[in-house]
Amino acid sequence: MSLSQFVATHRRAAVALGAAVLLLAGGAAVAAQPGGGTGPSGETGSPSASSAASDPGPSDPSGVDPGSGAAGSFQDPAAPSSTAPPAGATPERVRIPAIGVDSGLEDLGLGAAGELDPPRAWDSAGWYRDGTVPGAVGPAVIAGHVDSGSGPAVFVDLAELAPGDDVEVTLSTGAVETFRVTGSERTPKATFPTSDVYGATPTPSLRLITCDGTFDSSTGHYVDNLIVFADLVTTS
């Protein structure tokens, strides 16, 4: 079986195990809306600089202990070798120099309806604790708000990240896992690409998620998600 067939088989299996996405119902979103409009706070600004508050929320398709590595993880024999974090290691901080992010990481779990709980603090990002530990094979997920009722939040400039920008995640062991952005995607929440975000990957990877698009005042939420994809490049 070729590597591409192997990846496809595992990805289909991960999706079949229950990868239905439930987007968060919580969080105040007040970023400037497209066309120079305002959010609930009455603030204005550039849509490209303030995307949306983070409402990503899948149930984890893996059911695997995050300390053991990725959900349904498998390795690419052609990829550069890397040392997986030891069992029990957890991420404690995320730095994104290109957009001035330097934040502690909350542990994010799932709500009663299977949705990913948002970070409690607007200026803190959070790590999906039932997923992959950053640096292990598979997709680690970090989410954050874009704004609050009083102004910008931790991921207000996430949409400005470009391929080649670095994301540094510090673990409880003191190790720093450096990921490099490969691309981003804006997607309607109703058609969130669960398999692309949470499906097994053959190398250590990272997804940064927040909200994006138009703010729907009737629901109090943004209609889209912004997903930034990154791959591990170094561990120090």
DAQUIDA-V103096 format. One record per pair of residues at least 12 apart in sequence whose ideal C-beta (glycine too) atoms are under 8 Angstrom apart, sorted by the first residue. I is the first residue (numbers start at 1). J is the second residue. Records with the same first field share a line. If there is no record, write none. Layout:
I: J + J
This chain:
3: 76 + 77 + 78 + 202
6: 74
7: 74 + 200 + 201 + 202
10: 72 + 74 + 199 + 200
11: 195 + 199 + 200
12: 195
13: 72 + 200
14: 61 + 62 + 71 + 72 + 195 + 198 + 199 + 200
15: 61 + 194 + 195 + 199
17: 61 + 62 + 63 + 72
18: 59 + 61
19: 58 + 59 + 61 + 194 + 195 + 198 + 199
20: 58 + 59 + 114 + 194
21: 56 + 57 + 58 + 189 + 192 + 194
22: 57 + 58 + 59 + 113 + 114 + 115 + 116
23: 55 + 56 + 57 + 115 + 189 + 192 + 221 + 225
24: 54 + 55 + 56 + 57 + 111 + 115 + 116 + 117 + 118
25: 55 + 115 + 221
26: 55 + 117 + 118
27: 53 + 54 + 55 + 118 + 145 + 211 + 221
28: 40 + 53 + 147 + 148 + 149 + 220
29: 52 + 53 + 55 + 145 + 146 + 147 + 211 + 215 + 220 + 221 + 222
30: 43 + 53 + 147 + 148 + 149 + 151 + 215
31: 43 + 45 + 47 + 50 + 51 + 52 + 53 + 146 + 147 + 152 + 156 + 215 + 222
32: 44 + 45 + 46 + 47 + 50
33: 47 + 214 + 215
34: 47 + 213 + 214
35: 47
39: 147 + 215
40: 149 + 215 + 217 + 220
41: 147 + 149 + 150 + 151
43: 147 + 151
48: 159 + 160
49: 156 + 157 + 159 + 160
50: 146 + 147 + 152 + 156 + 157
51: 146 + 155 + 156 + 158 + 159 + 210 + 211 + 212 + 213 + 222 + 226
52: 146 + 147 + 210 + 211 + 212 + 213 + 215 + 222 + 224 + 225 + 226
53: 118 + 145 + 146 + 147 + 148 + 153 + 210 + 211 + 221 + 222
54: 118 + 119 + 143 + 144 + 145 + 146 + 155 + 209 + 210 + 211
55: 118 + 189 + 211 + 221 + 222 + 225
56: 116 + 141 + 143 + 192 + 197 + 209 + 210 + 225 + 227
57: 110 + 111 + 114 + 115 + 116 + 117
58: 116 + 192 + 194 + 197 + 198
59: 110 + 114
60: 110 + 128 + 130 + 131 + 198
61: 194 + 198 + 199
62: 131 + 138 + 198 + 200
66: 129 + 130 + 131 + 132 + 133 + 136
67: 85 + 87 + 88 + 89 + 133
68: 87 + 136
69: 84 + 132 + 133 + 136 + 137 + 138
70: 132 + 136 + 137 + 138 + 139 + 200 + 201 + 204
71: 131 + 132 + 138 + 139 + 198 + 200
72: 138 + 200
73: 132 + 136 + 137 + 138 + 200 + 201
74: 137 + 200 + 202
75: 137 + 202 + 203
76: 202 + 203
79: 202 + 203
82: 135 + 203 + 204 + 232 + 235
83: 235
84: 135 + 136 + 137 + 204
85: 133 + 134 + 135 + 136 + 171 + 173 + 175 + 177
86: 173
88: 172
89: 133 + 135 + 171 + 172 + 173 + 175
90: 107 + 127 + 129 + 133 + 171 + 172
91: 105 + 127 + 133 + 134 + 140 + 142 + 169 + 170 + 171 + 172 + 177
92: 104 + 105 + 170 + 171 + 172
93: 105 + 169 + 170
94: 125 + 142 + 167 + 168 + 169 + 170
95: 167 + 168 + 169 + 170
96: 161 + 165 + 166 + 167 + 168 + 208
97: 165 + 166 + 168
98: 160 + 161 + 162 + 165 + 166
99: 157 + 158 + 160 + 161 + 165
100: 157
101: 125 + 154 + 155 + 157
103: 123 + 124 + 125 + 144 + 154
104: 124 + 125
105: 124 + 125 + 126 + 127 + 142 + 169
106: 119 + 120 + 121 + 124 + 125 + 126 + 127
107: 126 + 127 + 129
108: 126 + 127 + 128 + 129 + 143
109: 129 + 130
110: 130
116: 128 + 143
118: 143 + 145
119: 143 + 144 + 145 + 154
122: 145 + 147 + 148 + 153 + 154
123: 153 + 154
124: 144 + 154
125: 142 + 143 + 144 + 154 + 155
126: 142 + 143 + 144
127: 140 + 141 + 142
128: 140 + 141 + 142 + 143
131: 198
132: 204
133: 171
134: 169 + 171 + 177 + 179 + 204 + 206 + 232
135: 169 + 171 + 175 + 177 + 204 + 232 + 235
136: 204
137: 201 + 202 + 203 + 204
138: 200 + 201 + 204 + 205
139: 197 + 198 + 199 + 200 + 201 + 205 + 206 + 207
140: 169 + 204 + 205 + 206 + 207
141: 197 + 198 + 206 + 207 + 209
142: 169 + 206 + 207 + 208 + 209
143: 208 + 209 + 210
144: 158 + 208 + 209 + 210
145: 210
146: 158 + 210 + 211
155: 208 + 210
158: 208 + 210 + 226 + 228
159: 184 + 212 + 226
161: 181 + 184 + 208 + 228
162: 181
163: 180 + 181 + 182 + 183
164: 180 + 181
165: 180 + 181
166: 178 + 179 + 180 + 181 + 233
167: 179 + 180 + 181 + 206 + 208 + 230
169: 206
175: 235 + 236
176: 235 + 236
177: 204 + 232 + 234 + 235
178: 232 + 233 + 234 + 235 + 236
179: 204 + 205 + 206 + 230 + 231 + 232 + 233
180: 230 + 231 + 233
181: 228 + 229 + 230
182: 229 + 230 + 231
183: 228 + 229
184: 226 + 227 + 228 + 229
185: 226 + 227 + 229
186: 212 + 213 + 224 + 225 + 226 + 227
187: 224 + 225 + 227
188: 213 + 223 + 224 + 225
189: 221 + 222 + 223 + 224 + 225
192: 225
193: 227
196: 227
197: 209 + 227
203: 231 + 232
204: 231 + 232
205: 229 + 230 + 231 + 232
206: 229 + 230 + 231 + 232
207: 227 + 228 + 229 + 230
208: 227 + 228 + 230
209: 225 + 226 + 227 + 228
210: 225 + 226
211: 224 + 225 + 226
212: 224 + 225 + 226
